[in-house]
Every structure is written in structure tokens, then in C-alpha cells.
Amino acid sequence: MEDRYFENALSNFVFDIAGGSAIRHMADKGYTIKRIKESLEYPVSFEKIQNTVWKHLLDRKVILEEEPGISATKENIAYVEKYGKYGRKSFSAVVVPDTNYKKIKWKVNEYKYNIKQDFSVYISGKCNKNGRETAYVSCDFGILKRNSTDKFKVIMDILDSRQGEYIEGLLWPCRRVYHRLDLGMQEIIEILVKKELYNGCCYFMELEEKVLF
């Protein structure tokens, strides 16, 4: 059992040094899972890349598993290095105050489709005022892929190849999650809104504003 522990730890360490950092770097540059796999000079399974990218997006808060503002707490978890009897390093979780804690009082607005306003201009204006780091959009791609395959196929058909690869490649769970409203995701949502294929919400945390669609 102990040999297996060290074998797995070594394998994970080697992967992180040789491949994990490269995968995370390409994910930060907006590469799709397919493009990352094609760019690597050594064999890594598609599933391994998917898991690495998904965890990285969660760690960087590009994707939130809970509604923005819900997970904000007065405390955070930090990890402290500890060394055991034989010098084996481990990490212990400790609770530390969150100096960035801020309770959000949401103002809820509804996007008016009947108003002659370009959605791209509207959403870009909101992001410029708020900043993109704390702007999010709800995503139901995992739900649609599993429970509404016809609608998911329609969505994939109207997106271009890069956009489709990005959505298809991520490990969306079968529930709503929240993706940072970066330029790539904004382009995708713009297409879906114009085709009346998007039902969800945009969150602008600095403005403390939700926009329903």
C-alpha cells in the first residue's frame, strides 16, 4: 500500500512538472482541450487534459460551482506544510480570515429583448464598468448535453469550430455552473442570445447587479 502511495505520488509529480504546467499555461491562453492535446509533444490522454484544465479553471475562479456571491465567506481555507516522522511532507488545512469578504446585495434587472439595443454593446458596457475578473455568466451546457441533446446539438451547430471545441471539451457537470464573462465566453453568449437559445443570468459583482435573460 505504501509503495503504491509513493508510486502514485511520483507519477503525479512527474506529470505536473512535465505536462501539468504546460496544460495550465495553454488553458490560460484560451486553448481548447483538443488544441492542447495536439500541441503537446508527449502522449497525454484527452481525459487527463480535461481533468487538469477543469481543476485549473476552478482554482483560478474562471468557473464557479456556486452562484457568485453565495460562496463568499468571512473565512478561507489555507494549507500549511507539515512533515511527518519520516520526513514525509503533507498539508494541513487551517482557517484564515478573508480580507476580501464582501456581502453582495444584488440589484436584479431583466434584459429587454424588445429594445433596439445591440447586446454586444450592452454587455461590453457592463463589463467595462464592472471589470471582467468578477463578471460571470450562468452556464447549463452540462444539463443540456445530458438532458436536452437536440438543443445542445443546435447550439454546437451555430457556434464556430473554436467555440464549439471549447464548450464540448470542458467537463461541465449536470447542473448549473458559472463561467467568467471573458471575451471568449461573451462571444458565445452573444450568439446564443441573438438566436434566443440562452436562458440564464449575468452577474456583475462589483456593480452588485444581476441581469436575467
Salt bridges, closest charged atoms under 4 A:
GLU2 OE2 - ARG88 NH2 3.02
ASP16 OD1 - ARG24 NH2 2.82
ASP28 OD1 - HIS56 NE2 2.78
ASP28 OD1 - ARG60 NH1 3.04
ASP59 OD2 - LYS55 NZ 2.89
GLU65 OE2 - ARG175 NH2 3.50
GLU67 OE2 - LYS210 NZ 3.28
GLU81 OE2 - LYS89 NZ 3.87
GLU133 OE1 - ARG180 NH1 3.56
ASP140 OD2 - ARG176 NH2 2.80
ASP157 OD2 - LYS153 NZ 3.12
GLU165 OE2 - LYS34 NZ 3.67
GLU168 OE2 - LYS145 NZ 2.70
GLU187 OE1 - ARG162 NH2 3.01
GLU208 OE2 - LYS102 NZ 3.66
GLU209 OE2 - LYS126 NZ 2.80
